[in-house]
Amino acid sequence: MQTLSQISQSFGNYITKQTFEKEPIALYEPITYILSLGGKRIRPILSVAAYQLFADRVEEVYPVAFTVELFHNFTLMHDDIMDDAPLRRGKATVHTKYNVNTGILSGDAMLILAYEYLTSVSADIKTVTKLIKVFNKVALEVCEGQQFDINFEKINKVTISEYLRMIELKTAVLLAAALEMGAIVANASESDTENIYEFGRNIGIAFQLQDDILDTYGDSATFGKKVGGDIAQNKKTYLYLKSLELLSETDAQQLFDCYNTSDIAEKEKIEKVKTLFDKAQIRSHAETLQQEYYEKAMSHLNAIPVAEELKQPLYQIASELMIRKV
Amino acid sequence: MQTLSQISQSFGNYITKQTFEKEPIALYEPITYILSLGGKRIRPILSVAAYQLFADRVEEVYPVAFTVELFHNFTLMHDDIMDDAPLRRGKATVHTKYNVNTGILSGDAMLILAYEYLTSVSADIKTVTKLIKVFNKVALEVCEGQQFDINFEKINKVTISEYLRMIELKTAVLLAAALEMGAIVANASESDTENIYEFGRNIGIAFQLQDDILDTYGDSATFGKKVGGDIAQNKKTYLYLKSLELLSETDAQQLFDCYNTSDIAEKEKIEKVKTLFDKAQIRSHAETLQQEYYEKAMSHLNAIPVAEELKQPLYQIASELMIRKV
């Protein structure tokens, strides 16, 4: 059995061996570039860690794990265009370093490559069919999540449950599917596969809530993205929606106005919104909700009847996700 | 056996039954919209017609034929953004009717849906594996073709063979793969599958040359795109590259200058380039080359040992492609 750092290292070695040095360079180079930005490779590591609960030839799951990483980076490439984001992990985004057309097209190629890896897995037909079905479903759901996210920027009224469903689609289901696909490659039982999926879905929502918290309260030196970006873009996060509920009518109106007038400078707007967030003690509220999802996630992991030792890497990822600063 | 118009009608019925009326509407509506713009559905019809050469349960091939149509429309949606094209078949392009982000995201969803249909085909594992392999390959090739097309706009020196390779990737291989996949679903032999692919590849290059000719010499009332668009965008088509070869040094220099200076109004530029094209008698040269590819295509179709009657729909499509006005 591999520890988390062993998984990370072995899979890291595997990734560096996957090269995309083909013509036309302008199409493939941005793929190498975005993959080189690194990050913690949380999703593929989840696939490997989930696989390890039920089987022990970890190399078997690598193509599927890499499918998830390619897909995730494809969504980053396209989302960064849509969000007009200049930075990703402290480096220029693809469409900033190259141009928008490159970002669109290289992203498309990454999505196709994701399917190429997925269908290169050595497994029986039943397993491959299951994997494709799960991947098709999650890929569409992630697009749906991104669309809801875009929609929410334009409408005034978003409920907290609509918001939670959006982050579930945009973020959580991919973590869940990464785990599920790892379990499928390992021929896990249906109930184990369901539990590992639910572990991922709940930890994913907790993770996104953490991301929302960091976007406002993170340290700009380590966060890798612009702090206050969500506020600047009028993103109706849990922090915003719940503050509207918690604040007095006057304060809530002020918060609403900050998001709905353009005659306030960005820096001033971020400061003003933060003050109102603090007044609502929103950080603590968000952290409480995050904790609830975290505990639900853990209960699903606990329900899987395998040796505790095998679950260590998953416990560790889950806890790191909850205390991460970047 | 179905005639071409029967294929077109039956498959048309199948398409109208495929609905994408799901939430979020902003994601799925543009898919319905672009599919509703119609067109001749050449690619899926090719899949069905190729299938019919070797088997006769046409419904069997529909999901694969629709995969190709979805993929083709996905590329249109994204290419129209990259080319900043306002019109598609005389109607507003998706990013014009909606916005660029919608065009990116709905396009992504279409690519995923294409895989969903592809993997929903009822066939044995060997067949499904072959189909996925062909589709992965062609999907990447089409991206490569689009990237070469973009590259060629920015560099001065493009050879005719580089241009022909680009249109092969961007256009011809998808027609070829549409046919190949139809043959695969019908369990055709390897040599028949190869011949049908080569028929498509050659007819595809002829088709793209026709498109280039129409872009300059088409009738704006029926062409559905802006006539002269290639010239306005400095597209180094066969017409341009071959004219440079054929014209006198002075005229060639003038043509080169038209493509490389920005201080000439678009309308004037199109007129001037057309005059130089005419001087090189480029239309006739392009039509001769087109005819060569057409004949090569036919020789591959002839090499397939099935009843002539079964090939009628393919002969008909091929000849319609060569005389089409839109």
Interface residues (C-beta under 8 A of the other chain):
Chain A: E23 P24 A26 L27 H78 I81 M82 N101 I104 L105 G107 D108 A109 L111 I112 L113 Y115 E116 T119 I125 V128 T129 I132 K133 N136 A139 L140 C143 E144 Q146 Q147 F148 I150 N151
Chain B: E23 P24 A26 L27 H78 I81 M82 N101 I104 L105 G107 D108 A109 L111 I112 L113 Y115 E116 T119 I125 V128 T129 I132 K133 N136 A139 L140 C143 E144 Q146 Q147 F148 I150 N151
